Amino acid sequence: MAKQNLKDPSQNGRPPSGSGDEGPRGSFTSNSWILYILLALLAFQIFYYFNSSEAKQISWTEFKQEMLANKDVEKIDVVNKETAEVYIKKDKLGKGRYKDIDSSNTGPHYTFNIGSVETFEKSLEEAQQGVPPEERINVNYISRTNWMGNILSWVLPFVIIIGIWIFILRRIRPGGGVGGGNNIFDMGKSKAKLFEKGQSDVTFDDVAGLEEVKVEVKEVVDFLKNPSRYTRLGAKIPKGVLLIGPPGTGKTLLARAVAGEAGVPFYSISGSEFVEMFVGVGASRVRDLFKKAKQNSPSIIFIDEIDAVGRSRGKAVSLQSNDERENTLNQILTEMDGFGTNTGVIVLAATNRGDVLDRALLRPGRFDRQIYLELPTRKERLAIFKVHTKPLKLGEDIDLETLASQTPGFSGADIANVCNEAALIAARRNKDAIGMHDFYDATDRVIAGLEKKSKIISEKEKKVIAYHEAGHATVSWYLEHADTLLKVSIVPRGRSLGAAWYLPQENVIYNKDQLVDRLCAALGGRASEEVVFGKVSSGALDDLEKVTKQAYTMVAYYGLNEKLGNISYYDSTGQYEQSLQKPYSEATAQLIDQEVHNLVEFAYERTKKVLREHREELEKLAQLLLKKEVVFKKDLVEVFGERPYEVKEEEESEVVDEGDGE
């Protein structure tokens, strides 16, 4: 017990033997002797250099005029034909200009560089002209070897080279060096992060709004925990599950929940981590990843953003005949369902670009299940709000039902962002709890951007913006299939100068009348400018972009045009993305353009007709906007009266911004 206590890390502050920190510490100890030797040699050389001689460096002129002329020099030693060492007579030491030199100092006392021996001898001879031979200074030529300098000049390079090689060799060894195994020979090793049981704190309870998807994924987890339940009937677990959906719908979160629930080794890696500039590295990493997973089977491999390596090989844009990404994809295909066995390894992958994936990757036997994650409905958004508001301190006026209905088209990530923004806004206002007003402001912030009240807008421009937004509101109010209007604002937000907030119906399909009413509502701002001012501005850029795209979709995709008939040129396979050739003739292209133009013009004329019929309400709303800047639904009811086509509240869901760009 005493020995165990001595090695207890709680007693001495060091990690126990065999811990992960021992490798780096041992590496430093074994390599540091080289550093110690180098430092000792350097210190000795410095000491030898500064203490080998106390002689002061002087010039030839100083030696000639002050020492030689006064007959103070006893002798001169020329060392290695380079340096002259001057010895002063003993009776001169400690006196006059030599008072700083102790009489016990045997010398040399001064040194100077001679240049060449011939020049030195000639100069010395000229300086001693007229001096009797017996009084002339003795010059001795001696050779002196700097053993330490020679040793360092020969040994030090070899020591440095050997030290570098030892460092490289230790890095090459698996687990060697600081960071263990992070060396050039590990380039082909997998970079997947391993999650053991209990390392992930996310569970299926943290994933809200994906009930159908969770059923599919839970079955995979249940198979890993209770395989006999399925194998007794001869069933086989799917080899791969592919999650496809828009960004922010919870694909990665669902994978983290699988890691937390499965109780088996979970390898997580991004598709881009397989891609490397060196040929063969991606395929090597795939082999290493599946090798580790098989060794620890049953296990799960999660590949996030698999489209980075799983793109269709026919559509891969590459100037090389042998694309590294294709080699990586081929290795993934072989590992998932090749000639060899892949027992006990389930591949979970996620992407928001399912249309570009290779068909061989999507076939049964590789990804047997393809699960599509859609944007959450109102009921699902309510569940997501409950999850993300759980750690928040909410006020008594919070109504999650209302918040769920006012965020249509929001993904789970968007809702999480709204909750966080609401908390930040409440903290900025020094509130003790988050209120509904904070959530409304956070929703506006996420949809339309930061409010810019300080943006300088002239009165003339402000009037145009007010009539523009009033036009959107008026047309939306009086058209049957337009979305319910909630709020109109002419306060600049983000890149928009004004905005209108709607409460759209979450329909699955739309008919032609509904789509035309949406076109008219989008054109309401531009039409209002023409009806009121007789000319239009550039403020409808965002509206025109939406109108043009929707009109082309109606004509070329949905088959809602009489002249083209029941024909759709929508390409769900993406084969024409990289092609310069269209799937229709030039004459058909001209017909599509003409029909789109006619459709937009029809919607524009209809919009102007509605505005002329309700010109009085348009003027009232515009003046109210100029006065209040923000108008809510109760104000709209006072201006327009009750909306004739108001939908039932339980069928509503909210906030789509019709902001207008500058």
C-alpha positions as CSV (number, residue, x, y, z in Angstrom):
1,M,0.0,0.0,0.0
2,A,2.9,2.4,0.8
3,K,4.4,1.9,-2.7
4,Q,1.0,2.5,-4.3
5,N,0.6,5.7,-2.4
6,L,4.0,7.0,-3.4
7,K,3.0,6.5,-7.1
8,D,-0.4,8.0,-6.6
9,P,-0.7,11.1,-8.9
10,S,-2.7,12.9,-6.3
11,Q,0.3,12.8,-4.0
12,N,3.1,14.1,-6.3
13,G,1.1,15.9,-9.1
14,R,2.5,13.6,-11.9
15,P,0.5,11.3,-14.1
16,P,0.7,7.6,-13.2
17,S,2.9,5.2,-15.0
18,G,1.6,4.2,-18.4
19,S,-0.5,7.4,-18.8
20,G,-0.7,9.3,-22.0
21,D,1.6,12.0,-20.7
22,E,4.6,9.6,-20.2
23,G,5.5,9.4,-23.8
24,P,6.2,13.1,-24.4
25,R,8.1,13.4,-21.1
26,G,10.2,10.3,-21.9
27,S,10.9,11.7,-25.3
28,F,12.2,15.0,-23.9
29,T,14.4,13.2,-21.4
30,S,16.0,10.9,-24.0
31,N,16.6,13.7,-26.5
32,S,17.8,16.4,-24.1
33,W,21.3,14.9,-23.6
34,I,22.1,16.2,-27.1
35,L,21.0,19.7,-26.1
36,Y,23.0,19.5,-22.8
37,I,26.2,18.6,-24.7
38,L,25.8,21.4,-27.2
39,L,25.1,23.9,-24.4
40,A,28.2,22.7,-22.4
41,L,30.5,23.0,-25.5
42,L,29.2,26.4,-26.3
43,A,29.6,27.6,-22.7
44,F,33.2,26.2,-22.6
45,Q,34.1,27.9,-25.8
46,I,32.7,31.2,-24.6
47,F,34.6,30.8,-21.3
48,Y,37.8,29.9,-23.1
49,Y,37.4,32.8,-25.5
50,F,36.9,35.4,-22.8
51,N,39.3,34.1,-20.2
52,S,42.2,32.8,-22.4
53,S,43.8,36.3,-22.5
54,E,43.2,39.6,-20.8
55,A,45.2,41.5,-23.4
56,K,43.6,44.7,-24.7
57,Q,43.2,45.2,-28.5
58,I,45.1,48.2,-29.9
59,S,46.0,49.6,-33.3
60,W,49.5,49.7,-35.0
61,T,49.5,53.4,-34.8
62,E,48.8,53.4,-31.1
63,F,51.5,50.8,-30.5
64,K,54.0,52.8,-32.6
65,Q,53.4,56.3,-31.1
66,E,52.7,55.5,-27.5
67,M,54.6,52.3,-26.7
68,L,57.4,51.8,-29.2
69,A,58.4,55.5,-29.2
70,N,58.6,55.5,-25.4
71,K,60.6,52.3,-25.2
72,D,58.0,50.6,-23.0
73,V,57.9,47.3,-25.0
74,E,59.9,44.4,-23.7
75,K,59.1,41.9,-26.5
76,I,56.6,40.9,-29.2
77,D,55.2,37.5,-30.0
78,V,53.6,37.0,-33.4
79,V,51.1,34.1,-33.1
80,N,50.3,32.1,-36.2
81,K,51.5,35.0,-38.4
82,E,48.3,36.9,-37.7
83,T,48.3,38.5,-34.2
84,A,51.1,40.4,-32.4
85,E,51.1,40.0,-28.6
86,V,52.8,43.0,-26.8
87,Y,54.6,42.5,-23.5
88,I,55.2,45.7,-21.5
89,K,58.4,46.1,-19.3
90,K,57.7,45.2,-15.7
91,D,59.0,48.6,-14.3
92,K,56.4,50.4,-16.4
93,L,53.4,48.4,-15.2
94,G,51.1,50.1,-12.7
95,K,52.4,53.6,-13.7
96,G,51.2,56.3,-16.2
97,R,49.1,54.9,-19.0
98,Y,49.7,51.3,-17.6
99,K,48.4,52.1,-14.2
100,D,45.4,49.7,-14.8
101,I,47.7,46.7,-15.4
102,D,48.9,44.9,-12.3
103,S,52.7,44.4,-12.0
104,S,52.1,40.7,-11.4
105,N,50.5,40.3,-14.8
106,T,53.1,38.5,-17.0
107,G,51.3,39.3,-20.2
108,P,50.7,39.6,-23.0
109,H,49.3,43.0,-22.2
110,Y,48.2,44.2,-25.6
111,T,47.4,42.7,-29.0
112,F,47.0,44.0,-32.6
113,N,46.6,42.4,-36.0
114,I,49.7,42.5,-38.2
115,G,48.2,41.9,-41.6
116,S,51.1,40.1,-43.2
117,V,54.5,39.2,-41.7
118,E,56.4,41.1,-44.5
119,T,54.4,44.3,-43.9
120,F,54.8,44.0,-40.1
121,E,58.6,43.5,-40.3
122,K,59.0,46.4,-42.7
123,S,57.0,48.7,-40.5
124,L,58.8,47.7,-37.4
125,E,62.1,48.2,-39.1
126,E,61.2,51.7,-40.1
127,A,59.9,52.5,-36.7
128,Q,63.2,51.4,-35.0
129,Q,65.6,53.3,-37.4
130,G,68.4,54.9,-35.4
131,V,67.9,52.5,-32.4
132,P,71.0,50.6,-31.4
133,P,70.7,46.8,-32.2
134,E,71.0,45.8,-28.6
135,E,68.0,48.0,-27.7
136,R,65.8,46.8,-30.5
137,I,62.7,44.7,-29.6
138,N,62.8,41.0,-29.9
139,V,60.1,39.5,-32.1
140,N,59.3,35.8,-31.7
141,Y,57.2,33.8,-34.2
142,I,55.2,31.1,-32.6
143,S,52.5,28.7,-33.7
144,R,49.6,28.1,-31.3
145,T,46.8,25.5,-31.8
146,N,43.2,26.3,-30.6
147,W,42.3,22.8,-29.7
148,M,38.8,23.7,-28.5
149,G,37.9,25.7,-31.6
150,N,39.2,22.8,-33.8
151,I,37.3,20.3,-31.9
152,L,34.1,22.3,-32.1
153,S,34.5,23.0,-35.8
154,W,34.8,19.2,-36.4
155,V,32.5,17.7,-33.8
156,L,29.7,20.2,-33.7
157,P,28.4,19.6,-37.2
158,F,28.3,15.9,-36.7
159,V,26.5,16.3,-33.3
160,I,23.9,18.5,-35.0
161,I,23.4,16.0,-37.9
162,I,23.1,13.0,-35.5
163,G,20.7,15.0,-33.3
164,I,18.5,15.7,-36.2
165,W,18.5,12.1,-37.3
166,I,17.6,10.9,-33.8
167,F,14.7,13.4,-33.7
168,I,13.4,12.2,-37.1
169,L,13.8,8.5,-36.2
170,R,11.9,9.0,-33.0
171,R,9.1,10.8,-34.9
172,I,9.0,7.9,-37.3
173,R,8.4,5.3,-34.6
174,P,4.6,4.9,-33.9
175,G,3.7,6.9,-30.8
176,G,7.2,8.6,-30.6
177,G,7.8,12.3,-30.1
178,V,5.5,15.0,-28.9
179,G,2.1,14.3,-30.3
180,G,2.9,10.6,-30.9
181,G,3.0,9.3,-34.4
182,N,2.4,12.6,-36.1
183,N,5.0,12.2,-38.7
184,I,5.4,12.0,-42.5
185,F,5.0,8.2,-42.5
186,D,1.6,8.6,-40.8
187,M,0.2,10.6,-43.7
188,G,-1.7,7.5,-44.9
189,K,-3.2,6.9,-41.5
190,S,-6.8,7.7,-40.8
191,K,-7.5,10.9,-39.0
192,A,-10.8,9.8,-37.7
193,K,-11.7,10.7,-34.1
194,L,-12.7,7.8,-31.9
195,F,-15.6,8.1,-29.5
196,E,-15.7,5.3,-26.9
197,K,-18.8,4.5,-24.8
198,G,-19.7,7.4,-22.6
199,Q,-17.5,10.0,-24.4
200,S,-20.4,11.6,-26.3
201,D,-23.0,13.4,-24.0
202,V,-25.6,13.8,-26.8
203,T,-28.6,11.4,-26.8
204,F,-31.7,10.9,-28.9
205,D,-33.5,13.0,-26.3
206,D,-31.5,16.0,-27.4
207,V,-32.6,15.5,-31.0
208,A,-36.1,17.1,-31.5
209,G,-38.3,17.2,-34.5
210,L,-36.9,14.2,-36.3
211,E,-39.1,11.4,-34.9
212,E,-39.4,9.4,-38.1
213,V,-35.7,9.7,-38.8
214,K,-34.8,8.7,-35.2
215,V,-36.9,5.5,-35.6
216,E,-34.7,4.5,-38.6
217,V,-31.4,5.3,-36.8
218,K,-32.5,3.8,-33.5
219,E,-33.0,0.5,-35.3
220,V,-29.3,0.5,-36.3
221,V,-28.3,1.2,-32.7
222,D,-30.7,-1.5,-31.4
223,F,-29.1,-4.0,-33.7
224,L,-25.7,-3.3,-32.3
225,K,-27.0,-3.8,-28.8
226,N,-29.3,-6.8,-29.5
227,P,-28.1,-8.5,-32.7
228,S,-29.8,-11.8,-31.9
229,R,-33.2,-10.1,-32.1
230,Y,-32.8,-9.7,-35.8
231,T,-30.3,-12.4,-36.8
232,R,-32.6,-15.2,-35.5
233,L,-35.0,-14.3,-38.3
234,G,-32.2,-14.1,-40.9
235,A,-32.2,-10.3,-41.1
236,K,-29.1,-8.4,-41.9
237,I,-28.3,-4.9,-40.6
238,P,-27.9,-2.2,-43.2
239,K,-24.3,-1.6,-44.1
240,G,-24.8,2.1,-44.6
241,V,-27.2,4.8,-43.7
242,L,-27.1,8.1,-45.6
243,L,-28.6,11.3,-44.1
244,I,-29.6,13.8,-46.8
245,G,-31.1,17.2,-46.0
246,P,-30.6,21.0,-46.1
247,P,-28.0,22.6,-43.9
248,G,-28.9,22.9,-40.2
249,T,-31.6,20.1,-40.2
250,G,-29.7,18.0,-37.6
251,K,-27.6,15.5,-39.6
252,T,-24.4,15.9,-37.6
253,L,-26.4,16.2,-34.3
254,L,-28.1,12.9,-35.1
255,A,-24.8,11.3,-35.7
256,R,-23.5,12.6,-32.3
257,A,-26.6,11.1,-30.7
258,V,-25.8,7.7,-32.3
259,A,-22.3,8.0,-30.8
260,G,-23.8,8.6,-27.4
261,E,-26.4,5.8,-27.6
262,A,-24.7,3.0,-29.5
263,G,-22.2,1.9,-26.8
264,V,-19.7,0.7,-29.5
265,P,-16.6,2.4,-31.0
266,F,-17.7,5.4,-33.1
267,Y,-15.2,6.8,-35.7
268,S,-16.0,10.3,-36.9
269,I,-14.3,11.9,-39.8
270,S,-15.0,14.6,-42.5
271,G,-15.0,13.7,-46.1
272,S,-12.4,16.4,-46.8
273,E,-9.9,14.7,-44.5
274,F,-9.5,11.9,-47.1
275,V,-8.4,14.4,-49.7
276,E,-4.6,15.1,-49.9
277,M,-2.3,16.5,-52.5
278,F,-0.2,13.3,-52.5
279,V,-1.4,10.4,-54.7
280,G,-2.8,7.4,-52.9
281,V,-3.1,9.0,-49.5
282,G,-6.9,9.2,-49.5
283,A,-7.3,5.5,-50.4
284,S,-4.7,4.6,-47.7
285,R,-6.6,6.5,-45.1
286,V,-9.8,4.8,-46.1
287,R,-8.1,1.4,-45.8
288,D,-6.7,2.3,-42.4
289,L,-10.0,3.6,-41.1
290,F,-11.9,0.4,-42.0
291,K,-9.1,-1.7,-40.7
292,K,-9.4,0.0,-37.3
293,A,-13.2,-0.3,-37.4
294,K,-13.1,-4.0,-38.2
295,Q,-10.6,-4.7,-35.4
296,N,-13.0,-3.0,-32.9
297,S,-16.2,-4.4,-34.5
298,P,-19.0,-4.0,-34.0
299,S,-18.4,-0.3,-34.7
300,I,-19.8,2.7,-36.5
301,I,-18.0,5.0,-39.0
302,F,-19.5,8.4,-39.5
303,I,-18.4,10.4,-42.6
304,D,-19.6,14.0,-42.5
305,E,-19.9,15.9,-45.8
306,I,-19.3,12.7,-47.9
307,D,-19.9,14.6,-51.1
308,A,-16.2,15.9,-50.8
309,V,-15.1,12.4,-52.0
310,G,-18.3,10.8,-53.1
311,R,-19.1,13.0,-56.1
312,S,-20.2,11.2,-59.3
313,R,-17.1,10.1,-61.1
314,G,-18.5,11.1,-64.5
315,K,-19.1,14.7,-63.2
316,A,-15.8,15.1,-61.3
317,V,-14.1,18.2,-62.7
318,S,-10.5,17.2,-63.1
319,L,-7.7,17.9,-65.6
320,Q,-5.9,14.7,-64.6
321,S,-6.6,11.3,-66.0
322,N,-6.1,9.8,-62.6
323,D,-8.0,11.9,-60.0
324,E,-7.1,11.3,-56.4
325,R,-10.7,11.9,-55.3
326,E,-11.8,9.1,-57.6
327,N,-9.2,6.7,-56.1
328,T,-10.5,7.5,-52.7
329,L,-14.1,6.9,-53.7
330,N,-13.2,3.6,-55.4
331,Q,-11.6,2.5,-52.1
332,I,-14.7,3.5,-50.1
333,L,-16.9,1.5,-52.6
334,T,-14.6,-1.5,-52.2
335,E,-14.5,-1.3,-48.4
336,M,-18.3,-1.0,-48.0
337,D,-19.2,-3.8,-50.4
338,G,-16.3,-5.4,-52.2
339,F,-15.0,-8.9,-52.5
340,G,-13.8,-8.9,-48.9
341,T,-16.1,-9.1,-45.9
342,N,-17.1,-6.1,-43.9
343,T,-18.8,-7.7,-40.9
344,G,-19.8,-5.6,-38.0
345,V,-19.0,-2.1,-39.4
346,I,-21.9,0.3,-40.2
347,V,-21.2,3.4,-42.2
348,L,-23.2,6.5,-41.3
349,A,-22.8,9.5,-43.7
350,A,-24.3,12.9,-44.1
351,T,-24.5,15.4,-46.9
352,N,-26.7,18.3,-48.2
353,R,-25.6,17.5,-51.8
354,G,-27.3,14.2,-52.4
355,D,-27.8,15.0,-56.1
356,V,-24.1,14.9,-56.9
357,L,-23.2,11.6,-55.2
358,D,-22.1,8.7,-57.3
359,R,-24.7,6.1,-58.2
360,A,-22.4,3.2,-57.2
361,L,-22.2,4.7,-53.7
362,L,-26.0,4.9,-53.3
363,R,-26.9,1.4,-54.4
364,P,-28.2,-1.2,-51.9
365,G,-25.4,-3.1,-50.3
366,R,-23.5,0.1,-49.6
367,F,-26.0,2.7,-48.4
368,D,-29.0,0.6,-48.0
369,R,-31.0,3.4,-46.4
370,Q,-31.2,6.9,-47.6
371,I,-33.0,9.1,-45.1
372,Y,-34.1,12.6,-46.1
373,L,-34.3,15.3,-43.5
374,E,-36.7,18.0,-44.3
375,L,-37.1,21.4,-42.7
376,P,-39.2,21.0,-39.6
377,T,-42.9,21.6,-39.5
378,R,-44.7,23.7,-36.9
379,K,-45.1,20.8,-34.5
380,E,-41.4,19.8,-35.0
381,R,-40.3,23.4,-34.5
382,L,-42.2,23.5,-31.2
383,A,-40.2,20.4,-30.0
384,I,-37.0,22.0,-31.1
385,F,-37.8,25.2,-29.3
386,K,-38.4,23.2,-26.1
387,V,-35.0,21.6,-26.4
388,H,-33.1,24.8,-27.0
389,T,-35.0,26.9,-24.4
390,K,-34.4,24.4,-21.7
391,P,-31.1,25.9,-20.4
392,L,-32.5,29.5,-20.8
393,K,-34.1,31.6,-18.1
394,L,-37.5,32.4,-19.6
395,G,-40.1,35.0,-18.6
396,E,-43.7,34.3,-17.8
397,D,-44.9,35.7,-21.1
398,I,-43.1,33.1,-23.3
399,D,-45.4,31.3,-25.7
400,L,-43.5,28.6,-27.5
401,E,-46.5,27.8,-29.7
402,T,-46.4,31.3,-31.1
403,L,-42.7,31.2,-31.6
404,A,-43.0,27.9,-33.5
405,S,-45.8,29.3,-35.7
406,Q,-43.7,32.4,-36.5
407,T,-40.6,30.6,-37.8
408,P,-41.6,28.7,-40.9
409,G,-38.7,27.5,-43.1
410,F,-36.4,27.7,-40.0
411,S,-34.0,24.7,-39.6
412,G,-33.0,23.4,-36.2
413,A,-29.8,25.4,-36.4
414,D,-31.8,28.6,-37.2
415,I,-34.0,28.0,-34.1
416,A,-30.9,27.5,-31.9
417,N,-29.6,30.8,-33.3
418,V,-32.8,32.6,-32.5
419,C,-32.8,31.3,-28.9
420,N,-29.2,32.4,-28.4
421,E,-29.8,35.8,-30.0
422,A,-32.8,36.3,-27.7
423,A,-30.7,35.5,-24.7
424,L,-28.0,38.0,-25.9
425,I,-30.6,40.7,-26.5
426,A,-32.1,40.2,-23.0
427,A,-28.7,40.4,-21.4
428,R,-27.9,43.5,-23.4
429,R,-31.1,45.1,-21.9
430,N,-30.1,44.0,-18.4
431,K,-33.2,41.9,-17.9
432,D,-33.5,39.1,-15.4
433,A,-35.4,36.8,-17.8
434,I,-36.0,36.5,-21.6
435,G,-39.3,37.8,-22.8
436,M,-41.3,37.4,-26.0
437,H,-40.2,40.8,-27.2
438,D,-36.6,39.6,-27.1
439,F,-37.6,36.6,-29.2
440,Y,-39.4,38.8,-31.7
441,D,-36.4,41.0,-32.0
442,A,-34.1,38.0,-32.3
443,T,-36.3,36.5,-35.1
444,D,-36.2,39.8,-37.0
445,R,-32.4,39.9,-36.4
446,V,-31.9,36.4,-37.9
447,I,-34.3,37.0,-40.8
448,A,-33.6,40.5,-42.0
449,G,-30.3,41.3,-40.3
450,L,-29.1,44.0,-37.9
451,E,-31.3,47.0,-37.5
452,K,-29.6,50.2,-38.8
453,K,-31.5,53.2,-37.5
454,S,-28.4,55.3,-38.0
455,K,-28.3,54.8,-41.7
456,I,-28.8,58.2,-43.4
457,I,-31.7,58.2,-45.8
458,S,-33.1,61.3,-47.4
459,E,-36.8,62.2,-47.0
460,K,-37.4,61.6,-50.6
461,E,-35.9,58.1,-50.5
462,K,-37.7,57.4,-47.3
463,K,-41.0,58.3,-49.0
464,V,-40.3,55.9,-51.9
465,I,-39.4,53.1,-49.5
466,A,-42.7,53.7,-47.5
467,Y,-44.8,53.5,-50.7
468,H,-42.9,50.5,-51.8
469,E,-43.5,48.5,-48.7
470,A,-47.1,49.8,-48.5
471,G,-47.5,48.4,-52.0
472,H,-46.4,44.9,-50.9
473,A,-48.8,45.1,-47.9
474,T,-51.8,46.3,-49.9
475,V,-51.5,43.7,-52.7
476,S,-50.9,40.9,-50.1
477,W,-54.0,42.0,-48.1
478,Y,-56.4,41.9,-51.0
479,L,-55.2,38.7,-52.9
480,E,-56.7,35.4,-51.8
481,H,-53.7,33.2,-52.0
482,A,-51.1,35.7,-50.7
483,D,-49.6,35.1,-47.3
484,T,-51.0,36.7,-44.2
485,L,-49.2,39.9,-43.3
486,L,-47.9,40.4,-39.8
487,K,-45.7,43.5,-39.8
488,V,-44.3,46.2,-42.2
489,S,-41.2,48.2,-41.5
490,I,-39.1,50.8,-43.3
491,V,-36.3,50.6,-40.8
492,P,-33.1,49.5,-42.7
493,R,-32.0,46.0,-41.7
494,G,-28.9,44.3,-43.1
495,R,-28.8,45.0,-46.9
496,S,-32.6,45.8,-47.1
497,L,-34.1,49.3,-46.8
498,G,-37.5,48.0,-45.8
499,A,-39.2,44.7,-45.1
500,A,-42.6,43.0,-44.7
501,W,-43.1,40.0,-42.4
502,Y,-45.6,37.3,-43.5
503,L,-47.3,34.3,-42.0
504,P,-47.3,31.9,-44.9
505,Q,-49.2,28.6,-45.2
506,E,-46.9,25.6,-45.2
507,N,-48.4,24.0,-48.3
508,V,-46.8,20.9,-49.9
509,I,-48.2,21.7,-53.3
510,Y,-49.2,24.9,-55.1
511,N,-51.6,25.5,-58.0
512,K,-51.2,28.2,-60.7
513,D,-53.5,30.7,-58.9
514,Q,-51.5,30.5,-55.7
515,L,-48.2,31.0,-57.5
516,V,-49.6,33.9,-59.6
517,D,-50.8,35.6,-56.4
518,R,-47.3,35.2,-55.0
519,L,-45.9,36.9,-58.1
520,C,-48.3,39.8,-57.7
521,A,-47.4,40.2,-54.0
522,A,-43.7,40.3,-54.8
523,L,-44.3,42.9,-57.6
524,G,-46.5,45.1,-55.3
525,G,-43.6,47.3,-54.3
526,R,-42.4,48.2,-57.8
527,A,-46.0,48.6,-59.1
528,S,-46.7,51.0,-56.2
529,E,-43.8,53.2,-57.2
530,E,-45.1,53.4,-60.8
531,V,-48.7,54.0,-59.7
532,V,-47.8,56.8,-57.2
533,F,-44.7,58.4,-58.7
534,G,-45.0,57.5,-62.3
535,K,-41.5,55.9,-62.3
536,V,-39.7,53.0,-60.7
537,S,-36.4,52.8,-58.7
538,S,-33.7,50.2,-58.2
539,G,-35.1,49.2,-54.8
540,A,-37.0,46.2,-56.3
541,L,-33.9,44.1,-57.1
542,D,-34.6,41.4,-54.6
543,D,-38.3,41.3,-55.7
544,L,-37.4,41.0,-59.4
545,E,-34.9,38.2,-58.7
546,K,-37.5,36.1,-56.8
547,V,-40.2,36.8,-59.5
548,T,-38.0,35.8,-62.4
549,K,-36.9,32.6,-60.7
550,Q,-40.4,31.6,-59.8
551,A,-41.8,32.5,-63.2
552,Y,-39.1,30.3,-64.9
553,T,-39.9,27.5,-62.5
554,M,-43.6,27.7,-63.3
555,V,-43.1,27.6,-67.1
556,A,-40.1,25.3,-67.5
557,Y,-40.4,22.9,-64.5
558,Y,-44.0,22.7,-63.2
559,G,-45.7,22.5,-66.6
560,L,-48.1,25.4,-65.7
561,N,-47.9,27.0,-69.2
562,E,-50.5,26.3,-71.9
563,K,-48.2,26.7,-74.9
564,L,-45.5,24.4,-73.5
565,G,-48.0,22.0,-72.1
566,N,-47.3,19.2,-69.7
567,I,-43.5,19.2,-70.2
568,S,-40.9,19.7,-67.5
569,Y,-37.2,20.4,-68.2
570,Y,-36.2,19.9,-64.5
571,D,-33.1,17.8,-64.2
572,S,-33.1,15.9,-60.9
573,T,-30.0,13.9,-61.9
574,G,-27.8,16.9,-62.4
575,Q,-26.5,15.5,-65.8
576,Y,-26.8,18.9,-67.5
577,E,-25.0,20.9,-64.8
578,Q,-21.6,20.5,-66.4
579,S,-23.0,20.4,-70.0
580,L,-23.1,23.4,-72.3
581,Q,-26.1,21.8,-74.1
582,K,-29.6,22.4,-73.0
583,P,-32.2,19.6,-73.0
584,Y,-34.4,21.6,-75.4
585,S,-34.0,23.3,-78.7
586,E,-33.3,27.0,-79.4
587,A,-36.9,27.5,-80.5
588,T,-38.1,26.1,-77.2
589,A,-35.7,28.3,-75.3
590,Q,-37.2,31.4,-77.1
591,L,-40.7,30.2,-76.3
592,I,-39.8,29.7,-72.6
593,D,-38.4,33.2,-72.4
594,Q,-41.4,34.7,-74.1
595,E,-43.9,32.9,-71.9
596,V,-42.0,33.9,-68.7
597,H,-42.1,37.5,-69.9
598,N,-45.8,37.3,-70.6
599,L,-46.5,35.7,-67.2
600,V,-44.5,38.4,-65.3
601,E,-46.2,41.2,-67.4
602,F,-49.6,39.7,-66.7
603,A,-48.9,39.6,-62.9
604,Y,-47.5,43.2,-63.0
605,E,-50.6,44.6,-64.7
606,R,-52.9,42.7,-62.3
607,T,-50.9,44.1,-59.4
608,K,-51.2,47.7,-60.6
609,K,-55.0,47.2,-61.1
610,V,-55.3,46.1,-57.4
611,L,-53.3,49.1,-56.2
612,R,-55.4,51.6,-58.3
613,E,-58.6,50.1,-56.8
614,H,-57.3,50.5,-53.3
615,R,-55.3,53.7,-53.8
616,E,-56.8,55.3,-50.7
617,E,-55.7,52.5,-48.4
618,L,-52.3,52.5,-50.0
619,E,-51.9,56.2,-49.2
620,K,-53.0,55.8,-45.6
621,L,-50.6,52.9,-44.9
622,A,-47.7,54.8,-46.5
623,Q,-48.3,57.9,-44.4
624,L,-48.6,55.7,-41.3
625,L,-45.2,54.1,-42.1
626,L,-43.6,57.5,-42.5
627,K,-45.0,58.4,-39.1
628,K,-44.3,55.2,-37.1
629,E,-41.7,53.4,-39.3
630,V,-43.0,50.0,-38.0
631,V,-46.7,49.0,-38.5
632,F,-48.1,45.8,-36.9
633,K,-51.2,43.7,-37.9
634,K,-53.6,45.6,-35.6
635,D,-52.6,48.8,-37.5
636,L,-53.1,47.1,-40.8
637,V,-56.6,46.1,-39.8
638,E,-57.4,49.7,-39.0
639,V,-56.3,50.8,-42.4
640,F,-57.7,47.9,-44.6
641,G,-60.4,46.4,-42.4
642,E,-60.6,42.7,-41.8
643,R,-58.8,40.7,-44.4
644,P,-61.4,39.0,-46.6
645,Y,-59.3,35.8,-47.1
646,E,-58.0,35.3,-43.6
647,V,-56.9,31.7,-43.0
648,K,-57.5,29.9,-39.8
649,E,-54.9,30.4,-37.1
650,E,-54.2,26.8,-36.5
651,E,-53.2,26.4,-40.2
652,E,-50.8,29.3,-40.0
653,S,-47.0,29.4,-39.6
654,E,-44.6,32.4,-39.8
655,V,-42.1,34.7,-40.8
656,V,-40.8,35.1,-44.3
657,D,-39.1,38.4,-45.0
658,E,-39.9,40.2,-48.2
659,G,-37.0,42.6,-47.8
660,D,-35.9,44.8,-50.6
661,G,-32.2,45.4,-51.4
662,E,-30.6,48.7,-52.0
